[in-house]
Amino acid sequence: MPVDLKKVSKSFWEDEYIATRIYRSIAARRKDKAQLFNQLADMEARHGLLWEKIYTEKSGNVKPKASLWLKTKLALFKLLLRIIGLSAFLRYLELSESSAIRAYGEMMEAPELQEYRSEIKDVIRDEVYHETSLLSEVVKVKGDINNVRNAVYGMVDSLVEVMAVVVGLAVVLVNPRVVALGGIISASAGTLSMSAGAYLSAKSQRDVVEGKIADLSVRARVMPERTAARIKGQLMAWGLSSQLADEVAGEAEKNHELEQSLGMAVDLGLSEESVEDPISAAKSAGLYYFIGALAPIAPFVAQVGGRLGIALAIVFSVALLSIASAVIAMLSGVSIRRKVFEMDAVALAAAAATFAIGFVARTFLGISV
């Protein structure tokens, strides 16, 4: 299938335009990471020049310009960076670099781009370096990312559940204060349940990992040569040469702590610091569950009842749910638009179901307070 070089180069240029400015923004905010992110920004700027050159050649010597939508998108990304923090945003950037590698790899094989093949190959090499650099940063803050994920999922649960509760109650309860009270009770119970669930899940995971770590520690002491052989095999599977893998494994065999750490990475795929803290998980999930519940409850606390109260509860909830869904999509590497649509559709379906139940109770059973 023929490639529209003008369209493709403009799309890639826009991606590099945003990436360059995001990296510059991070470098300006985090002095301890400034060197790394300024280096990444310089690379992205060079990539942008390549796609700008291709676009200019294919569009009659007209250079690409940043549209109002592109500038708005950049502003939204910078705002999101402030809201969710660098730890979670690093995960999104790492996934974006991975997607860029695949996209550029496909373009390198396109017949229409053969004259630029060498330059695109250099771009792919840079993107691999970007992904590796960001992945190393992601590993360092994996615990923070887990906390953000727990917080967002807690908020999503509360938005769907509490919105459904207050919408159903608002159909049969005339007094908005009573609706608000019902929502607060539901939110409080949900907060306790969410906190307990997050704590038990993280605690179970930690117990399993600590058991495996203890087992690895014993094996590393009793049979260091077996552990070193396993490490060498995995390093070779990851792409290291036999000689280099042998050197690393040999050094690990002499150093118990190094061997244990590498054994964890090989057998468990993690570092000890990346294991989630149960108390932090419980706090994040519970706190954000309750914060999310405030959106559908707010209109009724403000004494707005009836249809207007229901409408405002749905609008507030869907707006906050869209933001939370976008964060989940960014951390998971899936389409933001699709994820937002899915989550909003589920929430609205739940609200519609409880509205129907309340309507039936009021109309046919005569329940109205």
C-alpha positions, 0 to 999 in steps of 0.5 A: 500500500502506497505511503502518503509521505506528506501526511506521514512526515507531518504526523511524525514531525508533530510527535517530535515537536511535542516530545522535544518540548516535553523533555525540555519542560522536564529538564527545566523542572528536575535539575537532577535529571536535566542532563538526561532530558536535555540530551533526549530533547536534542535528539528529538529535535534532530528527528523533527528536522528530518521529518520537516525536511521530508514534509517540505520536499513533498509539499512544495517547499512549505514547512510544517507549522504547529497548529492550534490543536497541536499547541493545545495538545502540548499544553494538556500534556504539560498540565497532565505532567503536573497532575500525575507527576513525573513518575507516572508520566515517565511510564507514558513516555517509555511506552511512546518511545516503544511505539515510535520504534515500531512505527519508524521500523515500518516506515524504513521498509516503505519504498517511498522512503528508501532514499532516507533509509539511512537517516531513519535507521539513525532515528530508530537507533536514537529511539532505542536509546530513549526507551532504554534510558526511560525504562531505567528511570521507570524501574527506579520509580516503579513503586510510585507508578504502582501508587498512582495506578492504585489511586486512579483505579480507586477513583474510577471505582468510586466514580462509577459506584457512587454516581450510580448510587446517588442517581438511583437515590435521587429518583426516589428521594426528594430531599437532596440532603438525604441523597448526599447522606446516602452517597457519603455512607456509600463512599465511606464504606467503599473507601474502607473496602478499597483500602482493605483490598489494596492492602491485602493484595499488596501484602500478599504480593510482598509475602510471595516475593519475600519468600522467593527472595529468601529462596534465591538468597539460600540458593545463591549461598549454597549453589552459587554456580547454578545461580550464575549459570541461570543469570548467564543464560538469561543475559544471553537471551536478552541479547548479550554476547556469550563472553560478556554474559559469562563475565557478568555471571562470573563477577556475580558468582564472586559477589553474593549481593550482586548475584542475589540482585541479578537473580531477582531480576532474572527470576522475578523480573524486579528489584527489591525496591519495586515491591509495592508497600501495602500501607502506601497502596491502601492509603492511595486507593482509599484516599482517591476513592473518597476524592472521586466519590465527591464529584457525584455527591457535590451537587446534592451537598450544595442542595441541588436536587431533582433532575438538575442534581442528577444531571450535574452529578453525571457531568461532574463524574464523567468529566473526572472519569475521563481524566482518570481513564486517560491516565490509565490508558497512558500507564497501560499503553492503550488508546486514550480515546478508546479507554475514555469511551469505554469507561464513560460508557460503563459509568453511564450504563450503570447510572442509567440502570440505577435511574431505571430502578429508582424510576420503577420503584417510584412509579409502580411501587409508589416509593418516594421520600 
